[in-house]
Amino acid sequence: INLARGARIDCARGVLVNEYLQTSAKNVYAIGEIAQYNDHMYGITAAAEQQADHLAHSMNGDLSTIYNGSVPMNILKFHDFDLCSIGQIKYPSEDPSYDEVIFSDLKRKYYKKCIVKDDRLVGAILIGDKTEFAEFKMLIEDQLELSEKRDELLRNQVEKAPVLGPIICSCNQVGEGNLRDYIEQGCHDFNELCKKSGAGMGCGSCKPEVQEFLVSNLAVATI
């Protein structure tokens, strides 16, 4: 940030950017932990990747692709214990457009809270089981209407698949064997593989490893 300030680029806690991730200097852009958009800074890999994608589009002339901020999330990784949060985890109780859905099972050390606004999931906390993390993250990011899904929020319909082989994604507990199964079933697109397996859908730091694994397995299959 001292480099940006020395160049007389507008800064606050971070380097200030607009919806195109452009700083106050016309030809200078900022993404990642240093970028401050709409008073928010995002210190997660997933946000940096999202910003990079938007910036690539705008620098290639697609000015219709603008950055509207990223969904905040936290994943704490402990041995035999899951704890994560996505999006908005508190809501204004006086606002009737919000609804808070909570389920807890003390015996099984499981807790789930979902924040719903206007029939859309805007936040969640998962303790003890984060099987639904990737699905909830997608619902929040895409701002999809829940409709009948609203009644399923407290009924975990996702069966936790066993981890096969060395872990490649610790956020969603996905092993190399799990990825190999999807690849052998015909899932050869990187983004599709991430969505189906859940790998890379958490913090996103394992995405390069997932992509390398996909490429290497496809190369072996063509030999």
Solvent accessible surface area in square Angstrom, and as a share of the most:
residue,aa,sasa,rsa
1,I,63,0.32
2,N,118,0.60
3,L,160,0.80
4,A,14,0.11
5,R,122,0.45
6,G,66,0.64
7,A,66,0.51
8,R,222,0.81
9,I,18,0.09
10,D,78,0.41
11,C,34,0.20
12,A,45,0.35
13,R,161,0.59
14,G,0,0.00
15,V,7,0.04
16,L,70,0.35
17,V,15,0.09
18,N,53,0.27
19,E,67,0.30
20,Y,62,0.24
21,L,1,0.00
22,Q,45,0.20
23,T,10,0.06
24,S,66,0.43
25,A,33,0.26
26,K,157,0.67
27,N,127,0.65
28,V,65,0.37
29,Y,74,0.28
30,A,10,0.08
31,I,63,0.32
32,G,11,0.11
33,E,127,0.57
34,I,67,0.34
35,A,2,0.01
36,Q,10,0.04
37,Y,36,0.14
38,N,111,0.57
39,D,111,0.58
40,H,102,0.46
41,M,59,0.26
42,Y,25,0.09
43,G,57,0.55
44,I,40,0.20
45,T,54,0.31
46,A,20,0.15
47,A,1,0.01
48,A,30,0.23
49,E,60,0.27
50,Q,67,0.30
51,Q,2,0.01
52,A,43,0.33
53,D,78,0.40
54,H,36,0.16
55,L,23,0.12
56,A,50,0.39
57,H,78,0.35
58,S,14,0.09
59,M,122,0.54
60,N,129,0.66
61,G,59,0.57
62,D,51,0.26
63,L,112,0.56
64,S,100,0.64
65,T,31,0.18
66,I,66,0.33
67,Y,0,0.00
68,N,116,0.59
69,G,17,0.16
70,S,13,0.09
71,V,29,0.17
72,P,71,0.45
73,M,9,0.04
74,N,97,0.50
75,I,30,0.15
76,L,92,0.46
77,K,109,0.46
78,F,117,0.49
79,H,168,0.75
80,D,129,0.67
81,F,74,0.31
82,D,21,0.11
83,L,46,0.23
84,C,3,0.02
85,S,18,0.11
86,I,1,0.00
87,G,14,0.13
88,Q,65,0.29
89,I,66,0.34
90,K,158,0.67
91,Y,65,0.25
92,P,48,0.30
93,S,93,0.60
94,E,142,0.64
95,D,44,0.23
96,P,132,0.83
97,S,36,0.23
98,Y,35,0.13
99,D,59,0.31
100,E,62,0.28
101,V,14,0.08
102,I,83,0.42
103,F,80,0.34
104,S,60,0.39
105,D,39,0.20
106,L,161,0.80
107,K,191,0.81
108,R,196,0.72
109,K,152,0.65
110,Y,33,0.13
111,Y,63,0.24
112,K,2,0.01
113,K,24,0.10
114,C,0,0.00
115,I,0,0.00
116,V,6,0.03
117,K,61,0.26
118,D,82,0.43
119,D,55,0.29
120,R,84,0.31
121,L,2,0.01
122,V,34,0.20
123,G,0,0.00
124,A,1,0.01
125,I,30,0.15
126,L,1,0.00
127,I,45,0.23
128,G,31,0.29
129,D,32,0.17
130,K,16,0.07
131,T,34,0.20
132,E,7,0.03
133,F,0,0.00
134,A,19,0.15
135,E,51,0.23
136,F,0,0.00
137,K,14,0.06
138,M,70,0.31
139,L,14,0.07
140,I,15,0.08
141,E,77,0.34
142,D,79,0.41
143,Q,125,0.56
144,L,78,0.39
145,E,110,0.49
146,L,2,0.01
147,S,68,0.44
148,E,127,0.57
149,K,44,0.18
150,R,74,0.27
151,D,89,0.46
152,E,58,0.26
153,L,1,0.01
154,L,62,0.31
155,R,147,0.54
156,N,57,0.29
157,Q,117,0.52
158,V,64,0.37
159,E,160,0.72
160,K,117,0.49
161,A,66,0.51
162,P,99,0.62
163,V,57,0.33
164,L,72,0.36
165,G,49,0.47
166,P,93,0.58
167,I,89,0.45
168,I,9,0.05
169,C,1,0.01
170,S,47,0.30
171,C,3,0.02
172,N,28,0.15
173,Q,60,0.27
174,V,7,0.04
175,G,0,0.00
176,E,47,0.21
177,G,10,0.10
178,N,18,0.09
179,L,0,0.00
180,R,94,0.34
181,D,56,0.29
182,Y,66,0.25
183,I,9,0.05
184,E,130,0.58
185,Q,140,0.62
186,G,50,0.48
187,C,5,0.03
188,H,99,0.44
189,D,75,0.39
190,F,43,0.18
191,N,96,0.49
192,E,67,0.30
193,L,0,0.00
194,C,4,0.02
195,K,129,0.55
196,K,111,0.47
197,S,18,0.12
198,G,7,0.07
199,A,0,0.00
200,G,4,0.04
201,M,25,0.11
202,G,0,0.00
203,C,36,0.21
204,G,2,0.02
205,S,71,0.46
206,C,18,0.11
207,K,51,0.22
208,P,90,0.57
209,E,91,0.41
210,V,0,0.00
211,Q,89,0.40
212,E,124,0.56
213,F,23,0.10
214,L,8,0.04
215,V,90,0.52
216,S,53,0.34
217,N,29,0.15
218,L,48,0.24
219,A,52,0.40
220,V,104,0.60
221,A,80,0.62
222,T,115,0.67
223,I,179,0.91
